[in-house]
Amino acid sequence: MSRVLPPALLLLAYAIAFGRSALGGGVLAFDDHPGQLYRLYHAVTIGWAPWRLNPGWWAGYAELQYYPPGAAWLGAAIHQGSMGAVGVPAAYQAVLWIAWLLPGVTTFALLARLLGSGWLALPGAFVALTLSAGSRSGVEEGLRWGLVASRLGWGLLPLVALSLVRWVEDARRAPLLAAPLVAAVILLHPAHAPAALVLLALGACFGAADLPRRLGQAGVVAALALGLSGLWLLPLLAHLGMALPLAWGPATTLGLLRQLATRPMVMVLALIQIGVWLSIRNSGTVAPALRWLHAFAPAMAVLVALDALLAAPLGIPWLPADRLVDSLLLALVLGAAMAARLLAERVPRLGPMGAGAVCLGAALVLSGGSPEPSLTLWPSRGQWPKHEEVVRGTRIDALWEALEAAPPGRVLFLRSAIALDPRPEWWRPHSHITALTPLFSGRPIINGTFTHPAPLAGFFYTGSTAPRPITTLVEERDGRTLFGQPLESVTPAAFSRWCERLGVSVVVATNKEDGRLPFLAGHPDFSGPDFIGPFRAYVSRTPRPLPAPAGPQRWRLDLSGAEPEWAPAGMAYSPNFRAESRGRLVPSRSDDIGMLEIRRPPGGPAVVELSHPAATAEWLGLSFSALSLAALLGAGITFFATSGKGGQRSGSIV
């Protein structure tokens, strides 16, 4: 305990001080955070079932089906587990604290177990905690920007490894505890699932003899993990065309190498990894678990290279190589962390504390970098804005109040975000605070959110609903394009048609668009603009009613008139929509922009009931999860029963 507790407390004291400075004082509202908070509200108010439709964004989308639901579920569990005592914003704050602490805590636990000393584990844990270096799971992007789900899944990987250590060291039983952990990684962010499965496969290969048996055990664990995540994963795969790949990072081999080569710390970690390998390759005294963990980085490097070389040519853009780089960076940190033990062995007078201090000092020296540091050592003043600060600075509360009184219909935001400083570059500090409009005004929105995988979002970005990867961030399009056309080339007639089909009754621009919206100036369908702080609101002269809520996941649509045969439903298409009229199913389909159309029932005007229930893929996924959970619980009961009858039997329960 004396070798672990002091360095653990030191790491925790630093982490708490950083967290209070970065996360204290209110809910973060920088960049993606408002949208992530919205997803938490979705889980709390609409339900945990991932196939439930949320009508607030993009004319209706099953938000937690096509985006990993784990982070929203974690926040909902905190809120509902406290019987509402922890409010939704406070629950989101708790999720951010977990996301901040998790990589450091889990890495420390893993390295302390393998290296036998908390002081030797401290440098690697500190680097994992503070790593940025362009990583989507790092402090800058995974925490400050709001890519929270990615950081949570990344932070679980060391815990997956820790659950496998005893198995690698020659335990006879399969490492069943790894199954729910791998499933949690999938549900938090599947970009890290390949790394978890690589750890499992390497564990089978680097453990003791009887390779076929160990590979079989690894296969059982992987199957259980996939089964446990089936309630989300299977429907996602079944309806993958409803989620456009977000492939906006560098995914080519050359682009990834350039990104890594500009980070001195990453290069040093790779060199240390090679040095450690040269030191241990001919040693017969190195434990299998250390060899296993050291093989993690080379295996991930091969996986990243294969993804970069093959994914795009084969048309598999859903797991771009730049997302796998996060796991490679973690693998480099874990592999290089062994250098602290080698240093303590080669220079005995340093001892574990001295060796850890030397390695920690080297990490601090290499912590710089641009535009992101390799390590984020302390939150920069003014770079972690909170919700109240952004609301006050943008006056968006006044806009939300005005929208409540607008005619029925959706709000179309011409920009996805609000700038937080006056610089002209698209990447300047900004907030997608407009994403919370459905919560604070009761009005559903089009745009006003971060880059999104909905087919309708693809139409808004590019003018097409074709299932092509979205390779340009929406922030880069702000103030430049609209429905795939340059802003200056949009005609009043075309804009009017789009607004009518999308049910838009209010258009919101900003002062950045002053004089650049000829299609709205004097438009016969819209009055205004009304000036509300930096916002410009154009209000439809006629209401655009949307389907009326008729219960949980049910809406009522009044179809009057006789033309055309296929009537617009006013909601985005989803394969799970079910339309009924007079007790009979009514055919439905997607139109050319991704909106739902209903075939008019015969016999004149009718009321159509729309619902969005679970379908075959959803029930199958739920069944797989239930069966996997039952199998896992059964294995656990068997384990404790056999343990209570005289210890562990020879052999395995699987």
VEXPAVO-636807 format. One line per 8 residues: number of its first residue (from 1); for each residue x, y, z of C-alpha. Coordinates in pm, 1 decimal. Layout:
N
NUM) X Y Z | ...
//
This chain:
654
1) 0.0 0.0 0.0 | 285.3 240.5 81.4 | 415.3 195.2 -272.3 | 81.0 287.0 -428.3 | -112.8 523.4 -205.0 | 119.5 831.8 -196.1 | 163.1 857.3 -576.2 | -208.6 783.6 -623.2
9) -299.5 1068.6 -388.5 | -52.5 1297.0 -565.3 | -209.9 1223.1 -903.0 | -559.2 1264.3 -760.2 | -475.9 1597.0 -593.8 | -348.1 1737.2 -923.0 | -649.6 1601.6 -1113.4 | -896.4 1755.3 -866.6
17) -722.0 2093.5 -879.6 | -727.6 2091.4 -1261.3 | -1089.0 1974.3 -1267.8 | -1207.1 2245.5 -1029.6 | -1042.4 2510.2 -1245.3 | -1171.5 2371.8 -1575.7 | -1511.8 2231.5 -1480.3 | -1614.6 2437.3 -1179.0
25) -1861.2 2723.9 -1198.5 | -2126.3 2574.2 -1422.5 | -2191.0 2346.7 -1719.2 | -1940.2 2378.5 -2001.5 | -2085.4 2537.4 -2315.0 | -1778.2 2541.6 -2537.6 | -1809.3 2383.8 -2882.9 | -1999.7 2050.7 -2869.5
33) -2099.8 2051.3 -2502.9 | -2452.5 2194.2 -2547.7 | -2533.2 1919.4 -2797.2 | -2398.5 1649.6 -2566.7 | -2612.3 1790.9 -2285.8 | -2911.5 1776.3 -2522.5 | -2848.9 1402.9 -2575.0 | -2853.1 1353.2 -2199.1
41) -3190.9 1529.9 -2182.2 | -3303.3 1294.2 -2461.0 | -3219.0 987.5 -2249.7 | -3391.9 1135.2 -1944.1 | -3709.7 1266.4 -2109.3 | -3762.3 1043.9 -2414.7 | -3613.8 723.0 -2279.4 | -3306.5 503.5 -2281.8
49) -3418.9 281.2 -2569.5 | -3181.7 387.1 -2848.5 | -3442.9 356.4 -3123.8 | -3665.8 626.3 -2972.4 | -3710.1 919.6 -3207.3 | -3624.4 1271.2 -3095.1 | -3823.2 1527.3 -3300.3 | -3609.7 1822.0 -3183.7
57) -3321.3 1800.0 -3435.1 | -3319.3 1749.4 -3812.0 | -3698.3 1695.3 -3839.9 | -3676.0 1387.8 -3615.9 | -3391.4 1143.2 -3560.8 | -3325.8 842.2 -3339.4 | -3042.5 1034.9 -3178.8 | -2911.6 758.3 -2949.8
65) -2936.9 488.6 -3217.6 | -2696.7 648.5 -3460.1 | -2461.4 797.1 -3202.8 | -2308.3 588.9 -2920.4 | -2552.5 616.4 -2628.0 | -2317.2 525.0 -2343.1 | -2232.8 876.9 -2226.6 | -2599.8 982.8 -2227.1
73) -2692.7 663.9 -2041.8 | -2423.2 730.8 -1781.8 | -2561.4 1078.8 -1715.3 | -2918.8 949.8 -1708.3 | -2815.7 680.3 -1458.6 | -2664.3 945.5 -1231.9 | -2977.0 1163.4 -1255.4 | -3234.9 888.8 -1219.3
81) -3029.1 687.0 -971.8 | -3038.1 988.4 -740.6 | -3419.8 1000.2 -774.8 | -3382.4 1339.0 -942.2 | -3178.9 1492.4 -660.3 | -2894.5 1540.3 -907.2 | -3039.9 1755.3 -1183.3 | -2965.0 1689.3 -1547.5
89) -2704.3 1968.8 -1578.2 | -2535.5 1846.1 -1258.0 | -2541.4 1490.0 -1392.6 | -2368.5 1614.7 -1706.8 | -2109.0 1782.9 -1486.6 | -2053.6 1449.2 -1314.5 | -2004.8 1281.2 -1653.5 | -1740.9 1542.3 -1740.6
97) -1559.2 1478.3 -1414.9 | -1559.8 1104.3 -1486.7 | -1437.6 1167.0 -1842.3 | -1156.4 1386.3 -1709.4 | -1038.0 1146.7 -1437.3 | -1093.3 809.4 -1602.7 | -784.0 778.6 -1828.8 | -547.1 874.5 -1548.0
105) -708.1 653.3 -1283.5 | -737.6 341.9 -1500.3 | -388.0 380.0 -1644.3 | -244.4 420.0 -1293.4 | -425.4 106.3 -1174.4 | -300.3 -98.1 -1471.8 | 61.1 19.0 -1453.4 | 79.9 -13.2 -1075.3
113) -33.9 -375.2 -1111.1 | 220.0 -453.7 -1384.2 | 518.5 -249.6 -1265.8 | 473.4 -322.5 -897.8 | 504.1 39.1 -785.1 | 279.3 342.6 -785.8 | 581.1 568.9 -835.0 | 675.2 382.3 -1152.8
121) 311.2 400.3 -1269.1 | 279.4 772.7 -1204.5 | 451.0 910.4 -1521.7 | 240.2 697.4 -1759.5 | -80.2 777.0 -1571.3 | -0.2 1149.2 -1574.9 | 63.0 1143.4 -1950.5 | -261.7 950.7 -2014.1
129) -452.9 1196.8 -1796.6 | -320.3 1512.8 -1963.1 | -257.8 1392.4 -2319.2 | -391.2 1612.8 -2599.5 | -160.2 1591.1 -2905.1 | -447.9 1617.1 -3153.8 | -620.8 1312.9 -3004.7 | -1000.3 1310.1 -3030.1
137) -995.5 1160.8 -2678.8 | -742.3 1401.3 -2530.4 | -800.2 1686.6 -2290.0 | -846.4 1953.5 -2556.6 | -1081.7 1767.0 -2789.5 | -1222.7 1494.2 -2567.0 | -1293.5 1725.9 -2273.6 | -1276.9 2093.9 -2369.5
145) -1431.4 2056.6 -2715.3 | -1694.3 1812.3 -2590.0 | -1607.0 1480.4 -2758.7 | -1694.0 1328.2 -2424.3 | -1803.7 984.4 -2544.4 | -1471.3 930.5 -2716.8 | -1271.5 1015.3 -2403.2 | -1488.3 790.8 -2185.5
153) -1442.1 489.9 -2414.1 | -1068.8 560.3 -2441.5 | -1039.0 585.4 -2064.5 | -1191.3 238.5 -2023.7 | -923.9 66.5 -2236.3 | -668.8 39.9 -1950.4 | -944.2 -112.9 -1737.4 | -1007.7 -370.2 -2012.1
161) -635.6 -448.6 -2005.3 | -638.1 -474.7 -1625.4 | -923.2 -728.5 -1641.4 | -705.1 -945.4 -1869.5 | -378.7 -937.1 -1671.6 | -446.3 -1240.8 -1454.7 | -559.7 -1440.7 -1756.1 | -243.2 -1350.6 -1944.9
169) -42.1 -1457.9 -1640.7 | -181.5 -1812.5 -1676.6 | -522.6 -1817.1 -1510.7 | -722.7 -2113.1 -1638.1 | -1060.9 -1948.6 -1650.7 | -1172.9 -1717.6 -1929.9 | -1156.6 -1346.4 -1837.4 | -1533.3 -1298.2 -1837.0
177) -1508.6 -965.1 -1655.1 | -1362.2 -822.8 -1974.7 | -1688.2 -887.9 -2163.1 | -1900.5 -613.9 -1999.2 | -1601.9 -377.0 -2012.6 | -1554.9 -429.6 -2387.0 | -1931.4 -387.9 -2432.3 | -1912.3 -60.2 -2238.9
185) -1633.8 57.0 -2471.0 | -1854.1 -22.2 -2773.0 | -2152.1 162.5 -2626.5 | -1940.0 463.8 -2528.9 | -1755.4 488.2 -2859.9 | -1700.7 196.4 -3102.9 | -1386.6 363.1 -3242.7 | -1204.6 213.3 -2942.8
193) -1357.7 -133.6 -2976.5 | -1083.3 -255.5 -3216.4 | -821.0 -171.9 -2953.5 | -1012.6 -364.7 -2686.4 | -1039.8 -666.4 -2917.2 | -669.6 -639.3 -3004.9 | -585.5 -652.9 -2632.9 | -800.6 -964.9 -2603.1
201) -642.4 -1135.7 -2905.4 | -289.6 -1050.1 -2793.9 | -370.0 -1179.5 -2447.2 | -452.3 -1518.5 -2595.5 | -126.2 -1523.3 -2789.4 | 109.3 -1396.6 -2518.1 | -24.6 -1604.4 -2232.9 | 81.8 -1951.4 -2135.1
209) 64.3 -2258.7 -2358.6 | -253.3 -2420.1 -2494.9 | -310.6 -2149.4 -2757.1 | -625.8 -2307.6 -2910.0 | -794.2 -2309.9 -2570.2 | -701.7 -1947.9 -2502.4 | -818.3 -1837.0 -2846.8 | -1149.2 -2009.3 -2778.7
217) -1180.4 -1827.3 -2447.4 | -1102.0 -1495.4 -2620.1 | -1369.9 -1573.8 -2877.9 | -1626.5 -1639.3 -2604.8 | -1543.2 -1309.3 -2432.4 | -1564.4 -1118.4 -2762.5 | -1898.9 -1283.6 -2847.0 | -2039.5 -1196.0 -2504.9
225) -1921.2 -835.8 -2541.9 | -2080.7 -801.4 -2884.8 | -2396.5 -967.1 -2754.6 | -2420.2 -734.6 -2454.0 | -2396.9 -433.2 -2685.7 | -2640.7 -589.2 -2934.0 | -2940.3 -377.6 -2830.5 | -2758.0 -80.6 -2985.5
233) -2509.7 -239.3 -3224.4 | -2740.6 -469.1 -3422.7 | -3002.1 -202.0 -3511.1 | -2717.8 35.1 -3601.1 | -2572.7 -216.1 -3845.8 | -2917.8 -298.2 -3982.0 | -2991.5 68.5 -4055.5 | -2637.5 189.5 -4124.8
241) -2755.7 390.3 -4425.6 | -2934.0 622.3 -4181.7 | -2600.5 737.1 -4036.0 | -2368.6 917.5 -4275.6 | -2002.6 855.6 -4185.8 | -1835.0 1155.3 -4021.3 | -1495.5 1126.7 -4191.4 | -1355.3 1476.8 -4146.7
249) -1015.9 1391.9 -4000.1 | -688.1 1296.4 -4173.7 | -740.7 932.8 -4270.9 | -459.7 875.6 -4523.3 | -131.6 718.2 -4419.4 | 63.1 1029.7 -4517.4 | -176.8 1259.6 -4332.1 | -158.2 1048.8 -4017.3
257) 222.4 1032.1 -4029.2 | 239.1 1408.4 -4072.9 | 8.8 1457.5 -3775.7 | 214.1 1226.6 -3553.8 | 550.8 1359.5 -3671.8 | 467.1 1712.8 -3559.0 | 435.0 1593.7 -3197.0 | 777.4 1559.7 -3030.4
265) 628.4 1369.9 -2738.7 | 466.6 1113.3 -2967.7 | 795.5 1056.7 -3147.2 | 979.8 1021.4 -2816.2 | 719.7 772.9 -2689.2 | 767.5 566.3 -3005.0 | 1146.8 574.0 -2965.4 | 1119.9 473.7 -2599.0
273) 887.9 191.7 -2702.6 | 1154.8 64.9 -2943.2 | 1423.9 103.4 -2678.5 | 1222.1 -95.6 -2426.3 | 1163.8 -367.4 -2683.1 | 1536.6 -392.0 -2756.9 | 1600.8 -422.5 -2383.8 | 1349.3 -698.0 -2316.5
281) 1341.8 -900.7 -2638.1 | 1617.2 -1142.7 -2532.7 | 1535.2 -1140.0 -2164.6 | 1382.0 -1453.5 -2026.1 | 1278.7 -1286.2 -1704.5 | 1018.7 -1045.5 -1841.9 | 666.9 -1147.3 -1740.9 | 423.3 -1248.1 -2017.2
289) 190.7 -964.2 -1916.6 | 461.3 -703.5 -1983.6 | 541.5 -857.5 -2321.3 | 169.2 -862.2 -2400.5 | 118.7 -496.8 -2317.1 | 432.6 -399.7 -2506.7 | 294.8 -568.5 -2819.9 | -15.5 -349.5 -2802.3
297) 141.8 -47.8 -2977.7 | 290.0 -239.3 -3276.1 | -40.1 -420.5 -3324.1 | -233.0 -92.0 -3320.1 | 15.2 64.3 -3564.0 | -48.9 -221.5 -3807.5 | -424.7 -184.6 -3760.1 | -413.3 192.1 -3822.7
305) -202.6 141.3 -4136.0 | -438.3 -124.7 -4271.3 | -738.0 97.4 -4204.1 | -575.8 395.2 -4377.7 | -473.1 186.1 -4678.8 | -785.4 -26.9 -4719.1 | -1090.4 138.2 -4561.3 | -1140.7 415.7 -4815.5
313) -1071.1 201.7 -5127.4 | -1310.2 -64.9 -4998.6 | -1577.9 192.5 -4914.5 | -1569.2 139.5 -4537.1 | -1555.1 495.2 -4402.6 | -1741.9 438.9 -4073.6 | -1425.1 379.3 -3871.8 | -1168.1 625.4 -4011.4
321) -804.2 563.8 -3926.1 | -766.0 895.4 -3744.2 | -1003.9 767.1 -3474.3 | -793.1 453.0 -3428.2 | -488.7 673.5 -3370.2 | -627.1 758.3 -3025.2 | -581.5 396.2 -2919.3 | -235.6 389.0 -3076.9
329) -135.0 690.7 -2867.5 | -258.2 517.9 -2552.1 | -69.1 203.3 -2649.5 | 249.5 408.3 -2691.7 | 199.0 561.2 -2347.6 | 152.6 217.1 -2189.0 | 447.9 65.8 -2371.4 | 681.9 355.5 -2295.9
337) 576.3 353.6 -1929.1 | 783.5 38.7 -1883.1 | 1093.8 254.0 -1925.0 | 1044.1 375.3 -1567.0 | 1092.6 20.7 -1438.0 | 1397.9 -35.2 -1658.0 | 1546.7 291.5 -1534.2 | 1491.7 189.7 -1171.4
345) 1659.8 -146.1 -1238.5 | 1957.2 -2.2 -1429.5 | 2016.6 286.4 -1185.9 | 1934.6 134.8 -843.8 | 2027.1 448.1 -651.3 | 1729.2 628.2 -806.1 | 1477.9 382.4 -667.8 | 1115.8 373.1 -790.1
353) 1044.3 729.0 -671.0 | 1349.9 875.3 -839.5 | 1293.8 685.1 -1164.2 | 933.1 798.7 -1169.7 | 1039.5 1158.3 -1107.0 | 1293.1 1148.3 -1393.9 | 1033.6 1012.7 -1637.3 | 773.3 1262.4 -1518.3
361) 1020.6 1547.4 -1565.7 | 1093.2 1431.7 -1921.2 | 719.5 1430.8 -1995.4 | 686.2 1787.1 -1868.0 | 975.0 1900.9 -2089.1 | 803.3 1749.9 -2394.2 | 454.1 1877.4 -2306.3 | 444.5 2165.9 -2554.9
369) 311.1 2174.1 -2909.0 | 92.7 2372.7 -3148.6 | -192.2 2427.8 -3217.4 | -258.5 2178.1 -2938.5 | -2.3 2098.6 -2670.4 | 115.1 1740.7 -2633.0 | 0.7 1759.9 -2271.1 | -256.7 2003.5 -2137.3
377) -107.3 2079.3 -1797.4 | -351.8 2347.5 -1684.3 | -677.4 2492.7 -1825.0 | -616.3 2819.2 -2008.3 | -801.1 3115.0 -1865.4 | -1117.1 3201.0 -2059.9 | -1100.6 2886.9 -2276.7 | -1354.9 2683.0 -2077.2
385) -1671.0 2902.8 -2096.4 | -1978.3 2797.7 -1900.6 | -2345.3 2793.9 -2001.3 | -2453.0 3109.4 -1818.7 | -2154.4 3300.3 -1954.3 | -2232.7 3203.4 -2314.4 | -2605.3 3273.5 -2276.0 | -2532.0 3614.8 -2129.8
393) -2273.5 3700.0 -2394.7 | -2483.5 3591.0 -2693.1 | -2828.6 3695.8 -2563.3 | -2966.4 3368.3 -2693.0 | -3215.9 3360.4 -2405.5 | -3390.3 3656.6 -2568.1 | -3400.8 3464.8 -2896.5 | -3549.6 3159.9 -2725.0
401) -3818.7 3377.9 -2568.0 | -3904.4 3530.3 -2906.2 | -3924.2 3188.7 -3073.1 | -4189.4 3073.2 -2826.7 | -4430.6 3328.8 -2975.6 | -4350.4 3252.7 -3341.9 | -4597.7 3071.0 -3570.0 | -4593.8 2688.9 -3557.9
409) -4305.4 2526.8 -3742.1 | -3933.8 2461.1 -3717.4 | -3646.4 2702.6 -3673.6 | -3380.7 2701.7 -3944.1 | -3040.6 2823.5 -3824.9 | -2816.1 2939.4 -4105.9 | -2516.3 2878.7 -3878.4 | -2434.5 2578.7 -3665.9
417) -2256.3 2773.3 -3393.2 | -2213.7 3112.5 -3230.9 | -1866.4 3265.4 -3235.8 | -1713.4 3340.2 -2896.2 | -1450.0 3580.5 -3027.8 | -1433.2 3815.2 -3328.2 | -1172.2 3630.3 -3534.1 | -1288.1 3534.6 -3885.6
425) -1144.6 3181.1 -3897.9 | -1400.3 2900.0 -3885.5 | -1204.8 2724.2 -3610.6 | -1219.1 3019.1 -3372.1 | -1371.9 2949.0 -3029.0 | -1743.5 2887.8 -3071.4 | -2041.7 2722.3 -2906.3 | -2324.1 2514.7 -3050.7
433) -2548.1 2667.7 -2786.4 | -2828.6 2687.0 -3046.1 | -2854.9 2306.6 -3016.4 | -3046.0 2360.8 -2691.1 | -3321.7 2558.6 -2865.0 | -3574.3 2269.9 -2850.0 | -3531.4 2256.3 -2472.0 | -3554.5 2627.3 -2396.0
441) -3806.3 2740.8 -2657.7 | -3996.9 2421.9 -2737.4 | -3917.1 2468.6 -3107.9 | -3757.0 2192.3 -3317.6 | -3459.3 2302.4 -3525.7 | -3279.3 2243.3 -3852.6 | -2902.2 2296.5 -3823.1 | -2774.6 2486.1 -3518.1
449) -2585.3 2172.3 -3411.0 | -2242.1 2018.3 -3462.5 | -2161.5 1804.7 -3767.0 | -2432.2 1541.0 -3769.1 | -2484.2 1201.3 -3938.4 | -2856.7 1240.7 -4020.5 | -2933.0 1202.8 -4393.9 | -3124.8 1530.4 -4376.5
457) -2812.0 1694.7 -4234.7 | -2621.9 1556.3 -4533.0 | -2873.8 1723.5 -4761.4 | -2834.5 2050.4 -4573.5 | -2455.1 2032.0 -4599.2 | -2415.9 1909.3 -4957.5 | -2754.1 1925.6 -5131.2 | -2768.7 1544.7 -5151.5
465) -2892.5 1263.5 -4927.6 | -2659.3 1009.6 -5089.7 | -2486.4 799.5 -4820.9 | -2149.1 963.6 -4873.1 | -1902.5 1044.1 -4595.1 | -1923.7 1396.3 -4454.2 | -1565.6 1515.1 -4496.6 | -1607.8 1885.6 -4419.1
473) -1711.2 2010.8 -4077.4 | -2031.8 2211.3 -4059.2 | -1838.0 2499.0 -3898.7 | -1641.3 2530.4 -4222.6 | -1968.8 2573.3 -4411.8 | -2115.9 2836.2 -4177.5 | -2183.8 3157.3 -4367.2 | -2070.5 2998.0 -4692.7
481) -2323.6 2741.9 -4814.1 | -2686.9 2647.1 -4770.2 | -2830.4 2316.4 -4890.5 | -2505.7 2256.3 -5075.6 | -2513.2 2587.2 -5265.7 | -2302.6 2898.7 -5213.0 | -2503.2 3141.5 -5004.1 | -2498.2 3408.3 -5275.1
489) -2646.4 3174.1 -5537.9 | -2955.1 3067.4 -5339.4 | -3273.3 3199.0 -5502.3 | -3587.0 3312.5 -5314.5 | -3798.7 3050.9 -5493.1 | -3567.0 2762.4 -5409.1 | -3533.9 2876.2 -5048.1 | -3910.8 2898.8 -5016.1
497) -3952.6 2541.7 -5144.6 | -3696.4 2407.7 -4896.8 | -3859.4 2587.1 -4605.1 | -4203.5 2460.3 -4700.0 | -4087.5 2098.8 -4726.9 | -3900.2 2118.9 -4395.7 | -4180.6 2296.9 -4211.9 | -3965.9 2602.2 -4136.8
505) -4149.7 2900.3 -3991.2 | -3850.3 3096.9 -3855.3 | -3509.3 3153.5 -4012.7 | -3229.7 3270.0 -3782.9 | -2917.9 3436.0 -3919.2 | -2650.1 3637.6 -3738.4 | -2490.2 3975.8 -3789.2 | -2218.7 3793.3 -3986.8
513) -2475.3 3752.3 -4267.2 | -2582.9 4118.2 -4282.5 | -2608.5 4213.7 -4649.5 | -2532.8 3860.1 -4766.7 | -2884.5 3712.2 -4781.1 | -3045.0 3847.3 -5098.1 | -3282.5 3549.2 -5108.6 | -3438.4 3668.0 -4779.5
521) -3442.0 4042.8 -4840.5 | -3801.5 4136.6 -4909.9 | -3905.3 3771.7 -4936.1 | -4284.1 3750.8 -4968.2 | -4304.0 3450.2 -4733.5 | -4104.3 3601.2 -4446.1 | -4118.8 3922.5 -4248.7 | -3823.6 4081.2 -4073.6
529) -3553.5 4066.8 -3984.5 | -3614.0 4116.3 -3614.1 | -3288.8 4217.1 -3443.3 | -3218.6 4020.6 -3121.5 | -2863.4 4079.3 -3009.6 | -2639.2 3924.2 -3275.9 | -2932.8 3727.9 -3420.0 | -3156.3 3815.6 -3715.5
537) -3494.2 3638.9 -3710.9 | -3710.0 3611.7 -4023.2 | -4062.6 3493.7 -3941.1 | -4295.4 3313.8 -4181.1 | -4614.6 3500.5 -4266.5 | -4805.9 3170.1 -4253.5 | -4774.8 2889.9 -3997.6 | -4616.1 2558.0 -4093.5
545) -4793.4 2308.0 -3864.4 | -4608.3 1987.9 -3781.8 | -4755.6 1649.9 -3682.3 | -4915.1 1687.2 -3338.2 | -4782.4 1474.6 -3049.9 | -5034.6 1203.0 -2958.2 | -4845.3 1011.9 -2689.0 | -4500.7 860.3 -2636.7
553) -4346.2 806.9 -2980.7 | -4679.8 882.8 -3148.6 | -4791.2 1173.2 -3367.9 | -5114.5 1263.6 -3545.3 | -5115.6 1391.8 -3902.6 | -5424.5 1541.7 -4065.9 | -5425.2 1475.8 -4442.2 | -5677.7 1697.1 -4615.7
561) -5729.6 1735.3 -4987.2 | -5680.8 1476.9 -5258.7 | -5349.0 1571.7 -5422.2 | -5079.7 1457.2 -5452.7 | -5100.1 1081.3 -5400.3 | -4796.3 1087.2 -5168.9 | -4838.1 1352.3 -4902.7 | -4553.5 1505.6 -4701.0
569) -4562.6 1398.7 -4337.0 | -4355.6 1687.8 -4204.6 | -4097.0 1458.2 -4041.6 | -3769.5 1305.7 -4157.3 | -3785.8 950.5 -4286.5 | -3696.8 662.6 -4056.5 | -3730.7 291.1 -4140.5 | -3909.0 238.4 -3808.5
577) -4197.5 473.3 -3883.7 | -4537.1 304.1 -3887.0 | -4836.8 487.2 -4035.6 | -5196.5 381.6 -3968.2 | -5534.9 520.0 -4069.1 | -5873.7 377.6 -3974.9 | -5698.9 75.6 -3823.6 | -5503.2 -8.5 -4138.9
585) -5135.6 31.7 -4225.0 | -5060.9 310.8 -4471.4 | -4757.1 289.3 -4704.6 | -4473.6 533.7 -4638.2 | -4144.4 620.5 -4807.7 | -3857.9 866.6 -4818.4 | -3864.4 1155.4 -5063.4 | -3562.4 1293.0 -5247.1
593) -3439.4 1504.1 -4952.4 | -3491.4 1244.4 -4680.0 | -3837.4 1352.3 -4559.6 | -4118.8 1107.8 -4486.3 | -4408.6 1077.1 -4730.8 | -4741.4 900.7 -4667.8 | -4966.8 757.9 -4936.6 | -5304.4 920.5 -4891.1
601) -5564.3 669.3 -4768.8 | -5854.1 614.4 -5010.0 | -6186.4 766.8 -4926.2 | -6097.2 1133.0 -4882.4 | -5947.0 1324.5 -4589.3 | -5810.5 1112.2 -4308.7 | -5613.9 1131.9 -3988.6 | -5294.1 927.5 -3997.0
609) -5138.3 801.1 -3675.7 | -4757.6 791.7 -3690.1 | -4558.0 583.3 -3445.3 | -4192.4 490.0 -3414.8 | -4176.0 148.5 -3243.2 | -3896.1 -104.9 -3217.3 | -3885.1 -332.0 -3522.4 | -3721.6 -667.3 -3600.5
617) -3359.3 -551.4 -3570.4 | -3430.7 -377.2 -3240.9 | -3600.8 -679.1 -3084.0 | -3325.6 -912.1 -3207.9 | -3057.1 -683.8 -3063.4 | -3241.2 -666.2 -2731.7 | -3273.7 -1046.2 -2728.4 | -2901.5 -1092.7 -2793.5
625) -2820.2 -856.4 -2509.4 | -3057.8 -1036.0 -2271.1 | -2920.1 -1380.0 -2362.7 | -2560.0 -1259.8 -2327.8 | -2635.5 -1106.8 -1989.4 | -2801.3 -1430.1 -1875.0 | -2500.5 -1631.6 -1992.0 | -2260.3 -1398.2 -1814.4
633) -2460.6 -1411.8 -1490.1 | -2482.4 -1789.3 -1517.2 | -2106.0 -1813.7 -1558.7 | -2056.7 -1587.2 -1258.2 | -2288.8 -1798.2 -1042.9 | -2102.2 -2112.6 -1151.9 | -1769.8 -1951.9 -1065.3 | -1876.9 -1860.1 -711.9
641) -2042.6 -2197.3 -660.9 | -1729.0 -2389.8 -760.0 | -1506.4 -2152.4 -562.5 | -1712.9 -2220.2 -252.2 | -1662.8 -2598.1 -287.6 | -1292.5 -2608.3 -240.6 | -1141.5 -2345.9 -468.1 | -1091.5 -2317.9 -839.0
649) -1127.4 -2636.3 -1035.7 | -884.4 -2745.3 -1296.0 | -1013.3 -2619.6 -1625.4 | -1248.3 -2342.0 -1727.7 | -1614.9 -2263.4 -1702.5 | -1627.2 -2190.0 -2074.1
//
